[in-house]
Amino acid sequence: MVESSSDLVVKAKESKSLCSLPWVHLATHPIGTVTPCCLTDMTDGMSTSSTDYDDRVHYFLGKDKLETIANSTKFKKLRKEMINGTFPKMCQKCYRYEDAGVESKRQEANEQYGKYLDEFISGTNPDGEITKLEYRYIELRLGAVCNLKCVTCNPFSSNRWNQDVHVFKGTDFEKDYFNNEIKTEWYRDLNFYDELLTKSKNLEEIWINGGEPTLIKEHGYFLQKLIDNGQSKNIKLHYSLNSTKFPDSFIQMWEKFKKVRIQISIDDIEDRNFYVRFPSDWEVIMSAFSKIVKYKDIFDLEICQTVSALNVYNLTRFKEYFDKHHLPISHNYVHYPTHLQVNILPEELKKKVLNRNSKLADFEINKLTTELNKPLEKTAYSRFISYINLLDRAREVKITDYLPEWEPYFYRTYE
Ligand code: SF4
């Protein structure tokens, strides 16, 4: 007997595994694949849910229709499992957080979009197919076009990184750092944005990141359409930007949206930032920053500092430097790659880091201490040294010229 939509709604409401995102959300990836959200496990390849592995059909943005992607075998299976209360493998991260008593992205999403459950489950067939695709939340990862190649980044998020991957050839790093040329620039295709608009009548939130989104002017076409049709005043925008440029054309559009949150990625100051967020020019960064900071009463601005083995030494000085702007600074600790985590620091340097940063807020010190003391992978430190040596060779720089605290640990000669 085929289940009716009201049977499905009852089951969905009882389900302990259901998440709203596979119904209301689009999460894109630079090469044009789609996943249920940015958290879903992609390591086994099976979680690239736009890819129908059963019959080896690969779906990509710009090539396939959004409805085709949303109703690929894997997406349908995921929804069916969630309605039935099964815990899908690709969402294990959320369930693990919940088991540990920590609020998961699933729970957050259900708080925000669970109120539409009747509506979206009624439009779902028993096999998980959705009959009417209506996004409420979109995450656009607009390719990997970037003007920086941060040490903590990789060729899959910054195409400029391709310039340096040759030094990893034949090393253990090669499998993670290899040439990644994106051939299909779906994020520059205006037809993609036109189609997206037809599925965005109820849109509430857009998160835009990259690469560096300000370099993808085409997404402004989508924003302008949302302004022209009157939707923008109901939509929250969230950006992650690298503070190399804040084009006036974008600022003027952002002002038309309900709320705009901009996470400004800066990791260190002056020459240190040049090394960590290579090859950023501090004057350029600060000139862009001074421009956007004038909008702090209109936009929610936040400095987002990616904390790694490279900049953890300087957290307090960084904070003092930006104090006068009264902006929140968030610390995003690197967990991958493991050789750049702060716990790889030699014990002596860890002590110096704690002394130097002893005036941070209590919650920041607690977080710092926890991260420094996390269990260390056996080879992580030696991999850090090799990785930096190789990268320095490609970039013709020396870590110790910029981050002198590392002086005792790099003995090789740089010729
Ligand atoms: S359950 Fe978690 S991992 Fe799965 S789609 Fe929802 S938020 Fe993403």
Boltz pocket constraint, residues with backbone or C-beta under 6 A from the ligand:
constraints:
  - pocket:
      binder: B
      contacts: [[A, 17], [A, 19], [A, 20], [A, 21], [A, 22], [A, 36], [A, 37], [A, 38], [A, 39], [A, 40], [A, 41], [A, 90], [A, 91], [A, 92], [A, 93], [A, 94], [A, 104], [A, 105], [A, 106], [A, 109]]
      max_distance: 6.0
